Amino acid sequence: MKWVLLLSLIYYLSDVEGLKVLVCYPLPMKSISILGQAAVRHLIEAGHDVTYITVYPLNIKAKNLRQIDISSNTALLANDETMTMGYFLHNKLERNHPYQLQKIALEAARMTLNHENVKKLLEDPNERFDVIIADLIESEVYAGFSVLYNCPMVWLYSMGAHWQVLRLIDVASNPAYDPDYLSPNMPPFTFAQRVEELWSRIYWQYLKTFYTQPEERKIYEAVFGPLVAKRGRTLPDYEDVIFNASLILANEHDATLNRASTPQNFKYIGGCHIEEPVKPLPKDLQDLIDNSKNGVIYFSMGSVLQSKSLPKELVTELLQMFGEFKQTVIWKFEDNSLVNVPKNVRIVNWAPQQSILAHPNVRMFISHGGQLSSLETIHFGKPIIGVPVFFDQYTNIYKAVQNGYALKVPFSQNLPKDLKPAINLMLTDDRYANKAKELSALYHDRLTAPGAVFLHWVEYVVRTRGAHHLRSPARHVPLYQRLYLDLIALILTIVSVLIYILSKICKKKHVKRNDQKKRN
Ligand SMILES: *[C@@H]1O[C@H](CO)[C@@H](O)[C@H](O)[C@H]1NC(C)=O
């Protein structure tokens, strides 16, 4: 009896502890890869064996971490002018074209799966994994890994519950109240906005169905077909594979207003990238913030948008404007060539953002509104002045405004003039800071920290061999059945047949009567 117990204990421990996990983060966008890094960190700390396909290899030496370097993927966006602040400023754009994003994800997939380092991994016939975790932005090709290794698939999604991803495990949420992630609209919608949301879905789906997905299918078949055949199996159809994930783990949390409802296998892990306790600040920043009696304004536009792509005059005007405040301003700017920097402004090339936001003297965060930055402001309870530029930043900032802890300032040549009254308002009106604290309390009011939630569900999926019991029955019901279009068609047919028959009968009677009249 003791032996049985001991053996089952060993089996149980070995089943969960030494998982072999493949984590794939193919996009050459630093901020998106931060979530992948967090996943890797939690997995290796829990003792799992991680293979990490990454554009930004980590500076960690751990026995249980193997990194597959695909940093050459950066070439994809290196010369892409359309991803700079200057471009968006010049063209007065308010949102990305959906095809642009689908195409970036598609090309990143092509580069990744044909990368020699990845090929080496895939072609090793002895390689096996217990679970695949991959980034889910605009491409599902990586589901091919789960076919090759015959193991469950977990998507890690860097945003909240959006229809583009919900449709993969359940049904797309309703556009009448759930906006697209590129949309500036917030529910409740006006009639025009509701139509706009419906249209952007139809358009996205059209592009996906006729342009991107056929290309993805080709990549899937070309890359995984021969590999799966070598392992003695046949490749399942692409559409059967991409709708077969066990879980989606999303980078969002319960303190956010207006979230679409989600199926059982959709879990929130937002905040799992935040390290607790936060790392201590470097000495100079610690002293600077400690000694700022009037508080600190922290300004950063994230890692994708480089401040140095801003026009020179705009930078000069921003510096002047910041110089008029009593507060200390910490500006993350990746360039040391600035001149005439006012005394109260500190330029840093790199900012330990979480440690800065954690400091009680920091009064507000002027941000582009990337999802990770938005999560950090809630985590640390700081109000935000949002200057969204592209991608999901508009949605994030509109949400924050609707939640009551943010102001939005348009990204334009007038930024310095528009920013000043917003900063003044935030300094004098406590409502924003109080709301941020209130939401932060809501966010922290939970049973488990997000990192532990992440680990639990990944291990759970392996233990339950794909968590089939969590899957939504809606996946197998086509749209026409969900909308009962077949029933409507049947009723319409019966009604029209009846009308036809009745009209025939009436005509006959009519003709007879007429004949009788004539005879009479
Ligand atoms: C779907 O996933 C399950 C386990 O996660 C697996 O057993 C099954 O073979 C997969 N189906 C296809 C078509 O890949």
The ligand as an SDF file (V2000), in Angstrom:
LIG
                    3D

 14 14  0  0  0  0  0  0  0  0999 V2000
   -7.2930   18.3380  -30.7730 C   0  0  0  0  0  0  0  0  0  0  0  0
   -6.6340   18.3740  -29.5250 O   0  0  0  0  0  0  0  0  0  0  0  0
   -6.6130   17.1510  -28.8140 C   0  0  0  0  0  0  0  0  0  0  0  0
   -5.8700   17.2960  -27.4990 C   0  0  0  0  0  0  0  0  0  0  0  0
   -5.5560   18.5430  -27.1330 O   0  0  0  0  0  0  0  0  0  0  0  0
   -5.9770   16.0550  -29.6360 C   0  0  0  0  0  0  0  0  0  0  0  0
   -6.0810   14.8230  -28.9490 O   0  0  0  0  0  0  0  0  0  0  0  0
   -6.6210   15.9720  -30.9980 C   0  0  0  0  0  0  0  0  0  0  0  0
   -5.9380   15.0450  -31.7990 O   0  0  0  0  0  0  0  0  0  0  0  0
   -6.6250   17.3100  -31.6760 C   0  0  0  0  0  0  0  0  0  0  0  0
   -7.3140   17.2650  -32.9570 N   0  0  0  0  0  0  0  0  0  0  0  0
   -6.7590   17.6920  -34.1010 C   0  0  0  0  0  0  0  0  0  0  0  0
   -7.5960   17.5950  -35.3200 C   0  0  0  0  0  0  0  0  0  0  0  0
   -5.6480   18.1410  -34.1290 O   0  0  0  0  0  0  0  0  0  0  0  0
  1  2  1  0
  1 10  1  0
  2  3  1  0
  3  4  1  0
  3  6  1  0
  4  5  1  0
  6  7  1  0
  6  8  1  0
  8  9  1  0
  8 10  1  0
 10 11  1  0
 11 12  1  0
 12 13  1  0
 12 14  2  0
M  END
$$$$
